[in-house]
Amino acid sequence: MTLYVRALVAFGACLPPAAASVACQSLVSLRLTEATVTAAESVGAGNFTPPGGRQPIRDLPALCRVALTLTPSKDSEIKVEVWMPAAGWNQKLQSVGNGGWSGAINYGGLVSAVRRGYASASTDTGHTGGSAEFAFGHPEKLIDFGYRSEHEMTVKAKAVLAAFYGNGPKLSYWNGCSSGGKQGLKEAQQYPDDYDGIIAGAPANNWVALLSSDMMNSVALLKNSASRIPPAKLATLHKASIEACDALDGLKDGLINDPTRCHFDPAVLLCKESDTETCLTAAQVSAAQAVYGPFVSPATRKEIYPGLQPGSEPGWVAFAGNDPFPISNDYFRFVVHKNPNWDFRTFDTDQDVALAEKLDHDNVLKAVDPNLRKFISHGGKLILYHGWSDNLISPLNSINYFHTVVSKLGGLEKTGASVRLFMAPGMGHCAGGEGPNAFDMIPPLEEWVEQGKAPDRVIASHGRGGQVDRTRPLCPYPQVAKYKGSGSMDDAVNFVCAQP
């Protein structure tokens, strides 16, 4: 870069829009280690249409969009996009996570972050598409997916920000759910200096056990055609679990506040005469019991992974369709057995899980380390959240991980100063569900990191027909929302966070 261009880039944040546009375009010449800037363009306000989209995204501010290809190994080809507001930057970075096998830039996350004034970054984790076929014969690409792409993206994004604005971000945040939650935890565990605050929703952090459990669910429901539970019967099962457990918290509100207190047995629905939509056959009862879990090794009788909870039944269609759950099926086909023709019906609970654990002995795919002291030592804050009705990742997994962190850090009080978990009754996987499932964790995380104010409650809402019909506080685990005894049960103001 010439001296003139360096100066232009350095002072880009202070220039009027026309000059800032020149500074953005000049970033194509930026030199970075093991990375190439493939595009740098100035995007006018409301003038960006994502790939495959039909129309521009409204209310999107003017920004500088930089695309990079990262090559930390000879077999790496990690795509990254960095978006930087042309004006009004809040001097912070918010990186956004992925879902599933994560083969795409998260444009929705980028848009949301930039609208708030953040610069933002997203990666395709080193491959294209939602299948794990990329990992077949490419161990370096599996490492890119496992953790390297997120860290390398973070380092390069901060360098791009420094070049464009003249200084890097004062604070950096991570925001992700599911695989994105796992990515956030991996950052805190393995690269503790990358971020100041992390939001990790429904984290798929115990990857091997999770996908083993998901495969077991598919086997339980599909290996024997008689075991499959069709959607109408899942609705019957859901209704029965709610009726059995709804009132355990003293409220009849259509939600199971704490499913761990619910001991619902699907055998109560066993068909007494003919098979109808209002009952379950013996094979279907056995399949439902297996999904509720826990998933246990037949040989050792040790728990491999906790089961799904009462209230999650409508989402079991992910396992009860015509084919096995694709994320777990791909894992065993392409990563564990390295055989695209592997048949899920041959899944062996002990041997296949043991093989999977052996292959991931160095935790390429897992993010289960409870030692967060290095992340916490520089003021790092972590917010975990999970829906109790999650149909893909057991909510007990987040609780179990939280307990290991509490044990490692020396108790709940010490842990709560830097790490908090929020459980959402009636919420599905990362969103949706019958309970209040819309909430914003960014402001409470900002207040915690920047002002030292720990989140004591987060208000969540439920909508119907475009209108909010219920609000409820989410509470720091192990606290739960308790009704004060008067006022509407649909208004969060009438609830307090208290010990169960």
C-alpha positions as CSV (number, residue, x, y, z in Angstrom):
1,M,0.0,0.0,0.0
2,T,1.2,3.5,-0.8
3,L,1.8,6.1,1.9
4,Y,-1.3,8.0,0.6
5,V,-3.5,4.9,0.8
6,R,-2.2,4.0,4.3
7,A,-3.1,7.5,5.5
8,L,-6.5,7.3,3.8
9,V,-7.2,3.9,5.5
10,A,-6.0,5.1,8.9
11,F,-8.3,8.1,8.9
12,G,-11.2,6.4,7.0
13,A,-13.5,6.6,10.1
14,C,-13.2,10.4,10.1
15,L,-13.7,11.0,6.4
16,P,-16.9,12.1,4.7
17,P,-18.9,9.3,2.9
18,A,-17.3,9.8,-0.5
19,A,-13.7,9.7,0.9
20,A,-14.6,6.7,3.2
21,S,-15.7,4.8,0.1
22,V,-12.2,5.2,-1.4
23,A,-10.7,4.0,1.9
24,C,-13.0,0.9,1.8
25,Q,-12.1,0.0,-1.7
26,S,-8.4,0.4,-0.9
27,L,-8.6,-2.5,1.6
28,V,-8.3,-4.9,-1.3
29,S,-4.6,-4.2,-1.1
30,L,-4.4,-5.0,2.6
31,R,-1.7,-7.6,3.3
32,L,-2.5,-10.2,6.0
33,T,-0.7,-13.4,7.0
34,E,-2.2,-16.5,5.5
35,A,-5.1,-14.5,4.2
36,T,-6.2,-12.7,1.0
37,V,-8.7,-9.9,0.7
38,T,-10.8,-10.9,-2.3
39,A,-13.2,-8.0,-2.3
40,A,-13.7,-4.6,-0.6
41,E,-16.7,-2.6,-1.5
42,S,-18.7,0.3,-0.2
43,V,-22.4,-0.6,0.2
44,G,-25.0,2.2,0.2
45,A,-27.7,2.3,2.9
46,G,-30.3,-0.3,2.2
47,N,-28.5,-1.4,-1.0
48,F,-27.3,-5.0,-0.1
49,T,-29.1,-8.1,-1.3
50,P,-27.6,-11.3,0.2
51,P,-26.7,-14.2,-2.1
52,G,-29.9,-15.9,-3.2
53,G,-32.0,-13.0,-2.0
54,R,-34.7,-11.3,-4.1
55,Q,-34.6,-7.8,-2.7
56,P,-32.3,-5.5,-0.7
57,I,-32.3,-5.5,3.1
58,R,-34.2,-2.5,4.4
59,D,-32.8,-0.4,7.2
60,L,-29.3,-1.5,6.6
61,P,-26.8,1.4,7.1
62,A,-24.1,2.2,4.7
63,L,-21.1,0.0,5.3
64,C,-17.8,-1.2,4.0
65,R,-18.0,-4.9,3.1
66,V,-14.7,-6.9,3.0
67,A,-14.5,-10.5,1.9
68,L,-11.4,-12.6,2.7
69,T,-10.1,-16.1,2.1
70,L,-8.0,-17.6,4.9
71,T,-5.5,-20.3,4.4
72,P,-4.0,-21.4,7.8
73,S,-3.3,-24.8,6.3
74,K,-2.5,-26.1,2.8
75,D,-6.0,-27.6,2.7
76,S,-7.8,-24.6,4.2
77,E,-10.2,-22.3,2.2
78,I,-12.0,-20.3,4.9
79,K,-14.4,-17.6,3.6
80,V,-14.9,-14.6,5.9
81,E,-16.9,-11.4,5.6
82,V,-16.3,-8.3,7.7
83,W,-18.9,-5.5,7.7
84,M,-18.0,-2.1,9.0
85,P,-20.5,0.8,9.4
86,A,-19.5,3.8,7.3
87,A,-20.6,6.1,10.1
88,G,-21.6,5.8,13.7
89,W,-19.3,2.8,14.6
90,N,-19.6,2.0,18.3
91,Q,-15.9,0.9,18.3
92,K,-16.9,-2.7,19.0
93,L,-16.8,-5.9,17.1
94,Q,-19.6,-8.5,17.2
95,S,-18.8,-11.8,15.6
96,V,-21.8,-14.1,14.8
97,G,-21.9,-17.8,14.9
98,N,-23.2,-20.6,12.7
99,G,-25.6,-23.6,12.9
100,G,-25.3,-27.3,12.1
101,W,-22.3,-28.1,9.9
102,S,-22.1,-24.3,9.3
103,G,-21.2,-24.0,5.6
104,A,-22.4,-20.4,4.9
105,I,-21.8,-16.8,5.9
106,N,-24.4,-15.7,8.5
107,Y,-25.8,-12.7,6.7
108,G,-28.8,-12.3,9.1
109,G,-26.3,-12.1,12.1
110,L,-24.2,-9.5,10.2
111,V,-27.2,-7.4,9.4
112,S,-28.4,-7.4,13.0
113,A,-25.0,-6.5,14.4
114,V,-24.3,-3.6,12.0
115,R,-27.8,-2.2,12.6
116,R,-26.7,-1.7,16.2
117,G,-23.6,0.1,15.2
118,Y,-21.2,-2.8,15.6
119,A,-18.6,-3.9,13.1
120,S,-19.3,-7.6,12.5
121,A,-17.7,-10.7,11.2
122,S,-18.9,-14.1,10.0
123,T,-17.2,-17.2,8.5
124,D,-18.4,-20.2,6.5
125,T,-16.0,-22.3,8.7
126,G,-14.1,-23.5,5.7
127,H,-16.6,-25.2,3.4
128,T,-19.8,-24.7,1.5
129,G,-23.1,-26.3,2.3
130,G,-24.7,-28.0,5.3
131,S,-23.3,-31.5,4.9
132,A,-20.3,-32.9,6.6
133,E,-19.1,-34.4,3.3
134,F,-16.3,-31.7,3.3
135,A,-14.6,-33.6,6.1
136,F,-14.3,-36.8,4.2
137,G,-10.5,-37.2,3.5
138,H,-9.8,-33.6,4.7
139,P,-8.7,-33.6,8.3
140,E,-7.5,-30.0,8.1
141,K,-10.9,-28.8,7.0
142,L,-12.4,-30.6,10.0
143,I,-10.1,-28.6,12.2
144,D,-11.1,-25.4,10.5
145,F,-14.7,-26.3,11.2
146,G,-14.0,-27.4,14.8
147,Y,-12.3,-24.2,16.0
148,R,-9.6,-22.7,13.7
149,S,-11.9,-20.8,11.4
150,E,-13.5,-18.8,14.2
151,H,-10.2,-17.8,15.8
152,E,-8.5,-16.9,12.5
153,M,-11.6,-14.9,11.5
154,T,-11.4,-13.0,14.8
155,V,-7.7,-12.1,14.4
156,K,-8.1,-11.1,10.7
157,A,-11.3,-9.1,11.4
158,K,-9.6,-7.0,14.1
159,A,-6.8,-6.3,11.6
160,V,-9.3,-5.2,9.0
161,L,-11.0,-2.9,11.5
162,A,-7.7,-1.4,12.5
163,A,-6.9,-0.7,8.9
164,F,-10.2,0.9,8.0
165,Y,-10.9,2.9,11.2
166,G,-7.3,3.6,12.2
167,N,-7.8,1.5,15.4
168,G,-9.1,-1.9,16.3
169,P,-12.2,-2.5,18.4
170,K,-12.2,-1.4,22.0
171,L,-14.4,-4.4,22.9
172,S,-15.2,-7.7,21.2
173,Y,-18.3,-9.8,21.5
174,W,-19.4,-13.2,20.3
175,N,-23.1,-14.0,19.6
176,G,-24.1,-17.6,18.6
177,C,-26.6,-20.4,19.2
178,S,-26.4,-24.2,18.6
179,S,-23.1,-24.7,16.7
180,G,-22.6,-21.0,17.3
181,G,-23.0,-21.6,21.0
182,K,-20.3,-24.3,20.8
183,Q,-18.1,-21.9,18.8
184,G,-18.4,-19.3,21.5
185,L,-17.5,-21.7,24.3
186,K,-14.5,-22.9,22.3
187,E,-13.3,-19.3,22.0
188,A,-13.6,-18.8,25.7
189,Q,-11.8,-22.1,26.4
190,Q,-9.1,-22.1,23.8
191,Y,-8.6,-18.5,22.8
192,P,-9.7,-16.6,26.0
193,D,-8.3,-13.3,24.8
194,D,-10.3,-13.1,21.6
195,Y,-13.5,-11.8,23.2
196,D,-14.7,-9.7,26.1
197,G,-18.2,-11.1,26.2
198,I,-19.8,-14.2,24.8
199,I,-23.4,-15.3,24.3
200,A,-23.6,-19.0,23.9
201,G,-27.2,-20.3,23.3
202,A,-28.1,-24.0,23.3
203,P,-24.5,-24.9,22.8
204,A,-23.7,-28.1,20.8
205,N,-20.5,-28.2,22.8
206,N,-20.5,-31.9,23.7
207,W,-20.5,-32.7,20.0
208,V,-19.7,-36.4,20.0
209,A,-22.2,-37.4,22.7
210,L,-24.8,-35.1,21.3
211,L,-24.6,-36.5,17.8
212,S,-24.5,-40.0,19.2
213,S,-27.7,-39.3,21.1
214,D,-29.3,-37.8,18.0
215,M,-28.4,-40.9,16.1
216,M,-29.9,-43.1,18.8
217,N,-33.1,-41.1,18.6
218,S,-33.2,-41.8,14.8
219,V,-32.6,-45.4,15.4
220,A,-35.3,-45.6,18.1
221,L,-37.9,-44.0,15.9
222,L,-37.0,-45.3,12.4
223,K,-35.1,-48.6,12.6
224,N,-38.3,-50.4,13.2
225,S,-41.2,-48.9,11.2
226,A,-43.6,-49.8,14.0
227,S,-41.7,-47.4,16.3
228,R,-42.2,-44.3,14.2
229,I,-44.4,-41.7,15.9
230,P,-46.3,-39.6,13.3
231,P,-46.9,-35.9,13.9
232,A,-50.5,-36.4,15.1
233,K,-49.4,-38.8,17.8
234,L,-46.5,-36.4,18.7
235,A,-49.2,-33.8,19.3
236,T,-51.1,-36.3,21.5
237,L,-47.9,-37.0,23.4
238,H,-47.2,-33.3,23.9
239,K,-50.6,-32.6,25.2
240,A,-50.4,-35.4,27.7
241,S,-47.0,-34.3,29.0
242,I,-48.2,-30.7,29.5
243,E,-51.3,-31.9,31.3
244,A,-49.2,-34.0,33.6
245,C,-46.6,-31.4,34.5
246,D,-48.0,-28.0,33.8
247,A,-49.3,-27.3,37.4
248,L,-46.1,-28.5,39.2
249,D,-45.0,-24.9,39.7
250,G,-48.4,-23.8,41.0
251,L,-49.5,-22.2,37.7
252,K,-51.8,-23.6,35.1
253,D,-50.3,-21.7,32.2
254,G,-49.6,-24.3,29.5
255,L,-45.8,-24.4,30.3
256,I,-43.6,-26.8,32.2
257,N,-41.5,-24.4,34.2
258,D,-39.0,-27.0,35.3
259,P,-39.2,-30.3,33.4
260,T,-36.7,-32.0,35.8
261,R,-39.6,-32.1,38.3
262,C,-41.8,-33.8,35.8
263,H,-41.8,-37.6,35.8
264,F,-44.1,-38.2,32.8
265,D,-44.3,-41.7,31.5
266,P,-45.6,-42.1,27.9
267,A,-46.9,-45.5,28.9
268,V,-50.0,-43.8,30.1
269,L,-50.9,-43.4,26.4
270,L,-50.6,-47.1,25.6
271,C,-53.4,-48.2,23.3
272,K,-55.8,-50.4,25.1
273,E,-57.7,-51.5,22.0
274,S,-57.3,-50.3,18.4
275,D,-54.4,-48.1,17.3
276,T,-55.6,-44.5,17.0
277,E,-54.1,-41.0,16.9
278,T,-55.0,-40.6,20.6
279,C,-52.8,-43.5,21.9
280,L,-49.3,-45.0,21.4
281,T,-48.6,-48.6,20.5
282,A,-46.1,-50.6,22.7
283,A,-43.3,-50.0,20.1
284,Q,-44.1,-46.2,20.1
285,V,-44.1,-46.1,23.9
286,S,-40.6,-47.7,23.9
287,A,-39.4,-45.3,21.3
288,A,-40.7,-42.3,23.3
289,Q,-39.1,-43.5,26.5
290,A,-35.7,-43.8,24.6
291,V,-35.9,-40.2,23.4
292,Y,-36.8,-38.9,26.8
293,G,-33.6,-40.8,27.8
294,P,-31.1,-40.5,29.2
295,F,-28.9,-42.1,26.5
296,V,-27.0,-44.8,28.5
297,S,-24.3,-47.2,27.4
298,P,-25.7,-50.8,27.6
299,A,-22.2,-52.1,28.5
300,T,-21.2,-49.7,31.3
301,R,-24.7,-48.3,32.3
302,K,-23.1,-44.8,32.3
303,E,-25.0,-41.9,30.9
304,I,-23.6,-40.8,27.5
305,Y,-26.0,-37.8,27.0
306,P,-29.1,-36.5,28.7
307,G,-32.5,-37.0,27.1
308,L,-35.0,-34.5,25.6
309,Q,-37.5,-33.1,28.1
310,P,-41.3,-33.2,28.4
311,G,-42.6,-30.3,26.3
312,S,-40.3,-30.9,23.4
313,E,-42.4,-33.5,21.6
314,P,-43.6,-31.5,18.6
315,G,-40.0,-31.0,17.5
316,W,-39.3,-34.8,17.4
317,V,-40.4,-34.7,13.8
318,A,-36.7,-34.0,13.2
319,F,-36.0,-37.6,14.1
320,A,-39.3,-39.2,13.0
321,G,-39.3,-38.4,9.3
322,N,-38.4,-40.8,6.5
323,D,-34.6,-40.4,7.0
324,P,-32.3,-40.2,10.0
325,F,-31.4,-36.8,11.4
326,P,-28.9,-35.5,8.8
327,I,-26.4,-33.7,11.1
328,S,-25.7,-36.9,13.1
329,N,-26.0,-39.2,10.1
330,D,-23.4,-37.1,8.2
331,Y,-21.2,-37.2,11.3
332,F,-21.1,-41.0,11.4
333,R,-20.9,-41.4,7.6
334,F,-18.1,-38.9,6.8
335,V,-16.2,-38.3,10.0
336,V,-16.4,-41.4,12.2
337,H,-16.7,-44.3,9.7
338,K,-15.4,-42.5,6.7
339,N,-17.9,-44.4,4.6
340,P,-20.5,-42.4,2.6
341,N,-22.6,-45.6,2.4
342,W,-22.7,-46.3,6.1
343,D,-26.2,-47.4,7.2
344,F,-27.6,-45.8,10.4
345,R,-29.5,-49.1,11.1
346,T,-26.1,-50.6,12.0
347,F,-25.4,-48.0,14.7
348,D,-23.8,-49.7,17.7
349,T,-24.3,-47.8,20.9
350,D,-21.1,-48.9,22.5
351,Q,-18.7,-49.4,19.7
352,D,-19.6,-46.4,17.5
353,V,-19.7,-44.0,20.4
354,A,-16.3,-45.3,21.7
355,L,-14.9,-44.9,18.2
356,A,-16.2,-41.4,17.9
357,E,-14.7,-40.4,21.2
358,K,-11.4,-41.9,20.3
359,L,-11.3,-40.0,17.0
360,D,-12.0,-36.7,18.9
361,H,-9.5,-37.4,21.7
362,D,-8.0,-33.9,21.2
363,N,-11.3,-32.1,21.3
364,V,-11.4,-30.8,17.7
365,L,-15.2,-30.9,17.7
366,K,-15.9,-30.7,21.5
367,A,-15.9,-27.6,23.7
368,V,-16.4,-29.1,27.2
369,D,-13.4,-27.7,29.1
370,P,-14.9,-26.0,32.3
371,N,-11.7,-24.1,33.1
372,L,-12.6,-20.5,32.1
373,R,-10.2,-18.8,34.4
374,K,-8.1,-17.2,31.6
375,F,-11.2,-15.8,29.9
376,I,-12.5,-14.5,33.2
377,S,-9.1,-13.1,34.3
378,H,-9.3,-10.2,31.8
379,G,-12.9,-9.4,32.7
380,G,-14.6,-11.8,30.2
381,K,-18.3,-12.5,30.8
382,L,-20.3,-15.4,29.5
383,I,-24.1,-15.7,29.1
384,L,-25.5,-19.2,28.4
385,Y,-29.1,-19.7,27.6
386,H,-31.2,-22.8,26.6
387,G,-34.9,-23.5,25.9
388,W,-36.4,-26.2,28.1
389,S,-38.4,-27.5,25.1
390,D,-35.3,-27.8,22.9
391,N,-35.9,-30.7,20.5
392,L,-32.4,-31.1,19.2
393,I,-30.0,-30.4,22.1
394,S,-31.0,-31.5,25.5
395,P,-31.3,-28.5,27.9
396,L,-29.7,-30.6,30.6
397,N,-26.5,-30.5,28.6
398,S,-26.1,-26.8,29.3
399,I,-27.0,-27.4,33.0
400,N,-24.5,-30.2,33.2
401,Y,-21.8,-28.0,31.7
402,F,-22.7,-25.1,34.0
403,H,-22.3,-27.4,37.0
404,T,-18.8,-28.4,35.9
405,V,-17.8,-24.7,35.5
406,V,-19.2,-24.0,39.0
407,S,-17.2,-26.9,40.4
408,K,-14.0,-25.7,38.6
409,L,-14.4,-22.0,39.6
410,G,-15.2,-22.8,43.3
411,G,-18.9,-22.4,43.8
412,L,-22.0,-20.7,42.4
413,E,-21.3,-17.2,43.8
414,K,-17.8,-17.0,42.2
415,T,-19.1,-18.4,39.0
416,G,-22.1,-16.0,38.9
417,A,-19.7,-13.1,38.9
418,S,-18.7,-14.0,35.3
419,V,-20.8,-16.8,34.0
420,R,-24.6,-17.1,34.1
421,L,-27.1,-19.5,32.6
422,F,-30.7,-18.7,31.7
423,M,-33.3,-21.4,31.1
424,A,-36.4,-20.6,29.0
425,P,-39.6,-22.6,29.8
426,G,-41.4,-23.6,26.6
427,M,-38.7,-22.4,24.2
428,G,-37.5,-24.7,21.4
429,H,-34.1,-24.9,19.7
430,C,-32.6,-21.4,19.8
431,A,-36.1,-19.8,19.2
432,G,-39.8,-20.6,18.8
433,G,-42.0,-22.7,21.1
434,E,-45.1,-22.1,23.2
435,G,-43.2,-20.2,25.9
436,P,-41.7,-16.7,25.9
437,N,-38.9,-17.2,23.4
438,A,-38.0,-13.7,22.1
439,F,-35.3,-11.9,24.1
440,D,-32.2,-9.8,23.5
441,M,-29.1,-10.9,25.4
442,I,-26.8,-8.2,23.8
443,P,-27.8,-5.2,26.2
444,P,-27.4,-7.3,29.4
445,L,-24.1,-8.6,28.2
446,E,-22.9,-5.0,27.3
447,E,-24.0,-3.8,30.7
448,W,-22.1,-6.6,32.4
449,V,-18.9,-6.2,30.5
450,E,-18.9,-2.4,30.3
451,Q,-20.6,-1.3,33.5
452,G,-20.1,-4.3,35.8
453,K,-23.9,-4.8,36.2
454,A,-24.6,-8.6,36.2
455,P,-28.0,-9.6,34.6
456,D,-30.4,-10.6,37.4
457,R,-33.3,-11.2,34.9
458,V,-33.9,-11.0,31.2
459,I,-37.4,-10.3,29.9
460,A,-38.6,-12.7,27.2
461,S,-41.8,-12.4,25.2
462,H,-44.1,-14.6,23.2
463,G,-46.0,-13.4,20.2
464,R,-49.1,-14.4,18.3
465,G,-50.4,-12.8,15.1
466,G,-47.7,-10.1,15.4
467,Q,-48.7,-9.1,18.9
468,V,-47.1,-9.9,22.2
469,D,-49.4,-12.0,24.3
470,R,-47.1,-13.0,27.2
471,T,-43.9,-11.8,28.9
472,R,-41.9,-13.6,31.5
473,P,-38.5,-13.1,33.2
474,L,-35.7,-15.5,32.5
475,C,-33.7,-16.0,35.6
476,P,-30.1,-16.9,36.4
477,Y,-30.0,-20.6,37.0
478,P,-30.8,-22.2,39.4
479,Q,-33.4,-19.5,40.1
480,V,-36.8,-19.7,38.4
481,A,-39.6,-17.3,37.7
482,K,-42.2,-17.4,40.5
483,Y,-45.6,-15.8,40.4
484,K,-46.2,-13.1,43.0
485,G,-49.8,-14.3,43.5
486,S,-51.7,-11.5,41.9
487,G,-52.0,-9.8,38.5
488,S,-51.9,-11.3,35.1
489,M,-49.9,-14.5,34.6
490,D,-49.0,-13.1,31.1
491,D,-47.1,-10.1,32.5
492,A,-43.5,-10.4,33.6
493,V,-43.9,-7.7,36.2
494,N,-45.9,-10.1,38.3
495,F,-43.0,-12.6,38.6
496,V,-39.8,-12.6,40.7
497,C,-36.6,-14.6,40.3
498,A,-36.2,-16.9,43.3
499,Q,-34.7,-20.2,44.3
500,P,-36.9,-23.2,43.2
